[in-house]
């Protein structure tokens, strides 16, 4: 089971004074959405729900992401997980003078990787529209992938780039077992693993946001997000995944140390014409137990985030420390 994806680094430079919030995820995503609709929407409709083109439209697929009419999953939901993640810069700086540069990340998932030219063109157009308070103008200077420049604003040409592949587990290890590499592989029993949540992370359990995070709750959320991304954007079928078995195995992993706190953050929703609470947990948590069989799942989440609001850059974490005891 594999998910194709790729991460890109966008570099922009202010042409006028830019006034941005300390957390820039909502501003970048909101500005991108508005400019993207201008660029690709054929009928200029306010809503996609009743649009005859919604199942063939690039904007609808990328930004609204409706489940196909013949979907076998999420039939009761209006939207599937978005196939993109905007990772704002970690700096809290709010004012940028002309010439100042800002870099931010963009991760595209599955079929959305083919739409990179739309994202580049849209951010270039957004620079002409303006961003943040006062709609300050900027220019998109270049886009890089894995340290190599693939787009330069001077030439307006897009070069080739590789696609990364993330492997996903289908089931927990067999009793006594071998869960990481299949038949004949070495089993890794992890004694300690620390995760640092870098941006507010909104993880649901029993319908509520949780602060007292347990390992099985993290695994549940990762399984849900990754299986839906796999199904809707990678043409995969997660019906063979042993969700119950993996969750039961995850319950054996315990919290060794928890240093999490709630981070309050709000964004303004133009659609709802109100401010929306988007707070979540940040900080570190250390787990102890047989974590080895879940490492591919955790590594995939490190690249693709976890929880709600990932399109804004929420749910980003880094695996900081892991110590393995190896048993053949």
N, C-alpha and C positions, 0 to 999 in steps of 0.2 A: 504494500500500500504506500503510495507516494504522492506528495503534493508538489507540483512545480510552482516556483515563485522566483522573484528576483527583487533586490533592493537597489535603489538609486539615490544619489546625493545631488540635490539641486542647489546651485549657488546663485543668489540674487544680490543685486546692489541697489541701494536707494538712489533715486534720482531727485527726490524731494525729501523733506523731513517725514520720517515714518514714525507714527505713534501706535505702538502695539501693546497688548496686555502682557503680563509677565509669563503666563502660559499661553502660547500662541497656537495651540492645536485647533481650537474652535475658529479662530480668525482665518487660518490657512484653509481649513476645510470648507468653511462657509464661503469664503471668497472664491475658492475653486469651484464649488457647486454652482454659484451664480454665473460665473464666467463660462463654465462648461455647458450650462443650459443655453446660453447665448450662442455658443459655438456650434452645437450639434442639434438642438431641438428644431425639428422641421415645421411643427405646427404652432410653436410658441404658446402652448397651453400652460395653464397654471398648475394643473395636477396631471399625474401620469395614469391614475387609476382607470379613467374612462377613455384613454387615448388608444386609438386603433393600432398605433405603431409600437405600443409599449413592449411587446415581446421581441421586437427587432431593432429597437432603438439603443444606440450606444449609451446615451445619457441614462435611460431607464435601467439598463443592465448594470452600469457602473455605480450610479448614485442612488437609485431607488431599489434596484435588485429585487424585482418581484419574482416569486416562485413561478416556474412555468405552469401552464394550465394542467399539464399531465403529471405534475410532480407527485412523488410517493412520500415526500417528507414535507413537514411544515404546511400542510394544507390549510390550517386555520390561521396562518400568519400572513400578513400583507407583504413582508419583505424578508429575504434571506440575508445572511451576513454579507456585507460589502466586500468586494474582491480587492480592496486597497486599504493601506494604512499610511496615514501621514504622520511622520515623526517630527514634531517641532524641535527646534534647538533647545538644549537644556538651560541655556542662559535665561535669566529673569530680566534682562535689560529691556527697557520699554521705549526709549527714544533712539532713533538712528538718523544721523545727519547724512546729507548727500554724499555718496561714495562709500558709505559703510556697507559691509557685506553681511549677509545672513545665509546660513546653510541649513537645510532641513532634509529629512529623509522621506522617501516614498517606497513602499513595498507593494508590488503587484502580485496577484495570486491567480494561478491557473490561466484561463483564457484572457484575463485582463492584461497579462504581460504583452500580448499583441497590440494592446491599445496604448502603449507608452507614447507614441507620437501625439495622440489626443491630449495626454496630460502635459506634454511639453508645450504644445501649441496653446493650450488653455492657460497655463501659468504665464506664458509670454503675453497673452492677451490681458490677463489679470493685472500685469504690470502697467498696462496702458490705462486700465480702469481705475486702479488704485486700491490700496489695502489699509485697513485699520482706521482709526479715528482721523478724519480729515481726508481720507482716501489718497494717501501719499503714493506717488508713482514710483515704480522700480523697474529694473531691467533684469531679465533672466540671462545670466552670463554663460553658464554651462551646466551640463549634467554628466555625472560620473557613475561608473559601475565597477565595483571591485577595484577601485583605485585608478581606473583608466577613464579618460575623458571620452564620452561617446557622442556628445552633442556640444557644439560651439555656436554661440549666437552670431558670431561674425560670418561664418560660412553657411549657417542654417542647414547643416547636414547632420544626419543621424547615422552613426556607425553601428556595426554589429555588436552584440553583447551576449554573454552566456546566460543560461537559465540554470538556477539551482534546483535541487531536488531534496525534499525532506522525507525521510522514511518514517512510517507510522506503525505502531504495534497493532495487531489485530486481537491479541488475546494475552492473558497473563501467563507466566511460566507454569509449566506442569509441576505438580508437587515434587519437591526435591530439586527443582528444575532448572531448565535452560531457557531463559526468556529473552536474551538479547540477540543472539545470532543464529538461532535455529539449531537443528540437529548437529551435534558434535562440537558446539561452540563452548566457550568458557562462560560460566555464570559469574556475574559481578554482584556481590552483596555490598551495598553501600552502607557504611555505618553512619555517615553524616553528610548532609547537603544543605547549603545555605542559599536562599533566594532573596535577592534585593529587588523590591518593587520600586521602579524608578519614576513612574508616573501614576497618578491616582488609578487604582484598580478596583473595579466594581464587580465583585463576585457575588452571585446569587446562590442561596441555598434555602430550599423550601419557600421560594418566592420573595425572600428578603435579602437585602444586602448584608454581608457578614464581615465583621471585623475579627472575630475569633476564628481565624482560618485553620482548618484541619487539612491534612494531605488529601484525604479522599474527596473533600469538597473541591480542592484545586483540580484534581484528576477529573472529576465529573464535568467541571466547566471546560477543561481542555478537550475532553472527549466530545462534548457537544459542539464546541466551536469548530474543531478540526474535522469532525465527520461531516458537518454541514458545508464547510469550505470544499471538502473533497467531493461531496455529492453535487453541489451547485456549480462549482467552477472548474472542476477537474474531471468531470464525467465519470466519477467513481461511484461505487456501490458499497456503502459501509454496513450493509445488512449482515455481513459475515463477522463483524466486530463483536467480541464478547464483552459488551459493556458491563454487564452484571459481574462477570468474573474479575475484570480489571478493578472495578470499584471495591469489591470485597477484598481483593488483595491489597488495595491501597489503604484500607482501614487498619491494616497491621502496622503501617508506618505512623510513628508518633511525632508530636512536636517536642523538640528538645529545648528550644529557646524561641521566644516570640518578642519581637521589638517592633510592633506595627502601631501606627497611629492613623487617625482619620484626617484626611486633607480635604477641606471644604473648597469647592470650586464651582462657579456658576458660569453659564454661557447664555447669551441672548439668542432666542429662537425667533427668527423673522416669521417663520410659518405660524408659530403659536402666538407670536407677538407678546412674549413674556420671557422672563429669565427662568432657566431650568437648572436645578441642582444636579451637578455632575461629580460630586465628591466621591472619594474612594480611599482605599488604604495605601499607604506608602511605608517604606521601612524594610526591615529584614525579618526573616523567619528561618529557623533551622530545624530540619527534619532528621529523624533517626530511624533506621530500619532497612528493609530490603528494597532499596530504591532503584537498584540497577535495571530491572526490567522496565522501568518507566522513563529511562533516560531519553529515549528517542522521542517520547511524547513531550517531555519537558523541554528538550532542545527545539522541537517544532514550535512550542509555545513561546520560547525565547525569541524566535524569529517573527512569529505571527501574532503575538500578544494573547491576552486572555481576558474574559469578562466582557462587560458592556462598554460601548463607546470607543472601540478600537480605531474607528475611522478618524477620531480626533487625536489619536496617539495614546489613548488611555490603555492601561493594562500591560505596559511594557515592563519586563523584568529581566534581570541578569542572574545567571547561575554563578555565584561568586566563589564558592568553595565546595569541593566534594572530595571525600576520602573513602576509597574503596578497599574492602577486604576481598581478596580473590580466592575462589575455591574452584578447583578443576572439576 
